[in-house]
Amino acid sequence: MTELKKTPLNAAHRELGAKMVDFGGWDMPVNYGSQIEEHHTVRSGCGLFDVSHMLPVDIKSSDPKGENARAFLRRLVANNIDKLQVSGKALYSCMLNEAGGVIDDLIIYFMDENWFRVVVNAGTADKDLAWMQQCNADWGMNLALTPRRDLAMVAIQGPDAKRVLNEALPGADSLTETLKPFSAAALGEMFIARTGYTGEDGFEVMVLAKSAPFFWKALMEAGGKPIGLGARDTLRLEAGMNLYGQDMDETTNPLESGLAWTVDLKSARDFVGRKALEASEITKQLAGLVLLDKGVLRSHQKVFTKHGEGEITSGTFSPTLQQSIALARIPLGIAPGEEVEVEIRDKKLKAKVDNYPFVRNGKVLI
Amino acid sequence: MSIPADLKYTHSHEWVKAEADGTVTVGITHHAQDLLGDMVFVENPAVGRKLKAGEECAVVESVKAASDVYAPVAGEVVASNDAVESSPEKINQDAYGAWMFKIRPDNAADVNALLDAAGYEAHVASEAH
């Protein structure tokens, strides 16, 4: 067995008594006690997540006007980079292959024309970087693509997140008070973004790896509670956010994965995967499910609808709703409110199709 | 947490208590609930069901995962604990108190063949490597 990779906060997790698991080759905390309590903490207070396994990649232009960086991203990703005109704004997008499959989903921050920062998933980081470097070379862009493994990333999430961050970082309040959702600001090597993966207000802060343990301690002293990857998954699913590798991957069409809102087919851009998407026939949709019977929905369970079969892509028990919820890829033409059946072990249980997100900002939406 | 000396155990992490009336009470061990995390669903076998030793007969699900529970010995289900079905978290709170079901064994001596506390402790240690 190869040795697991460790984030700069690994020792901090072990001191806190976290249960550690192999998460795509990384030694990560799945919980520090009760996953359900951690979930509620983020909905009602402030939770801290070590997300340093994710990889920031800086895209810098050698061209003084920086037109290359924007041109590169215009072609690389499915969302339209030209939506980013104000420094600090962020864009969520998929990066597709020529067949229209999803290589990864990522967040792109526009700092200036010479500097875009992309944050990619941990499990796909090597593949993503190789793909971006290949495109950079093939398209003659001559950009500098720099993976930032020298940075650590901490997510501070929940209704109390702003107060905790302000207390842990004296002087940050002038910035956190004005930073808009889905925007970021750089302060030297520190990078503060008002983004997250929980459906709550919050921040994702990148700091130099060597400063991370000190920063984490300050956040805990300010009242932030450590949250493991277990609760991260139930929080994002309640918030209706896709998880790469489960809800979409290289074999799935983003237009059948609830990601049409991130694919820009209006502009005339020729991005990788566009032709394949335009030629594809859309027969499925990603829908929310709520289990009406007792049990727990899990990925890969079969869904039976009046228009044919589908499959659950992500399922869990929702601590906020106290019942099981899921995202499922099912045939088109099944509307919210309709009942379907899900095969769990040897039984067919009743579930209701629902709009998602299920929960946002602490409020139940269904 | 120490492993109770008065119980028997299986390799699949059930605990078994031989009762004075000849039945056996079954639950999952503290170690098993610790591996699974917060319990959210329990499904017990129906009373009257005949079980073979090692047969899948119940399910426990945590937020994280589903796990089968196996019959430690052959016999007939004579009781099922509704309290853990309605409040699965009882298994996290007290794994050796929150019993799941009772079996009347076909052969009372089968219970003796199960692991004792020391044997189970060694089994858990071996799985950790």
Contacts between the chains, C-beta under 8 A, distances in Angstrom:
chain1	res1	chain2	res2	distance
A	19	B	37	7.9
A	30	B	37	7.8
A	30	B	64	7.6
A	31	B	37	6.4
A	34	B	37	7.7
A	34	B	38	5.6
A	34	B	92	7.9
A	35	B	37	5.4
A	35	B	38	5.2
A	35	B	63	5.3
A	35	B	64	7.1
A	36	B	38	4.5
A	36	B	63	6.4
A	230	B	37	6.8
A	230	B	63	6.6
A	230	B	64	6.0
A	234	B	63	6.2
A	294	B	41	6.5
A	294	B	43	8.0
A	295	B	41	5.9
A	295	B	43	7.8
A	295	B	61	7.5
A	296	B	40	6.3
A	296	B	41	5.2
A	296	B	61	4.6
A	296	B	66	6.6
A	298	B	66	6.6
A	316	B	63	6.2
A	317	B	40	4.2
A	317	B	41	7.2
A	317	B	61	7.5
A	317	B	63	5.1
A	319	B	63	7.3
A	345	B	59	7.1
